[in-house]
């Protein structure tokens, strides 16, 4: 894979990680505000699914040696 392709792939991964972080914030907020059992279950399912997606993209980022801040690796 060339330098340009690695840059493009890395950019997509970082963008995905940030989007998932925002989605997790929204899902946690929804969880904190619902009272119906079905909606609580739905929020839990969504949070768990987003965590799995987040873990996947973190593994991909680490495999490429990506970091969000200069000199700091993604953890």
C-alpha atoms as one frame of an Amber mdcrd trajectory, in Angstrom:
protein
   0.000   0.000   0.000   1.400   3.386  -0.991   1.766   6.430   1.208  -1.311
   8.112  -0.254  -3.481   5.022   0.261  -2.274   4.681   3.867  -3.082   8.361
   4.480  -6.578   7.962   2.989  -7.250   4.785   4.966  -5.963   6.368   8.164
  -8.133   9.435   7.650 -11.224   7.264   7.154 -10.437   5.317  10.323  -9.933
   8.450  12.438 -13.168   9.958  11.100 -15.023   6.718  11.889 -13.639   6.652
  15.435 -14.759  10.222  16.060 -18.227   9.540  14.615 -18.621   6.489  16.819
 -17.550   8.494  19.866 -20.316  11.013  19.143 -22.835   8.215  18.551 -21.861
   6.665  21.889 -22.414   9.989  23.649 -25.886  10.224  22.096 -26.741   6.625
  22.971 -25.608   7.110  26.581 -27.661  10.283  26.820 -30.718   8.481  25.471
 -30.163   5.643  27.956 -30.059   8.131  30.819 -33.368   9.653  29.748 -35.601
   6.674  28.914 -37.819   4.823  31.361 -39.625   2.267  29.204 -38.115  -1.209
  29.482 -38.086  -1.766  25.719 -36.297   1.534  25.125 -33.779   0.748  27.857
 -33.041  -2.595  26.162 -32.741  -0.835  22.813 -30.236   1.685  24.208 -28.178
  -1.088  25.801 -28.097  -2.979  22.512 -27.054   0.155  20.621 -24.286   0.982
  23.117 -22.918  -2.565  22.968 -22.966  -2.560  19.164 -21.197   0.791  19.034
 -18.552  -0.458  21.473 -17.814  -3.418  19.208 -17.542  -1.104  16.208 -15.289
   1.249  18.197 -13.010  -1.639  19.215 -12.736  -2.731  15.575 -11.660   0.705
  14.372  -9.210   1.077  17.269  -7.560  -2.207  16.253  -7.358  -0.989  12.666
  -5.874   2.332  13.767  -3.279   0.631  15.953  -2.347  -1.736  13.127  -1.558
   1.297  10.973   0.253   3.042  13.842  -2.182   5.955  13.803  -2.385   8.593
  16.488  -4.878  11.362  17.116  -2.412  13.809  18.622   1.189  14.158  17.456
   3.392  11.771  19.403   0.443   9.994  21.041  -0.862   6.633  19.862  -4.528
   5.713  19.892  -5.476   3.617  22.926
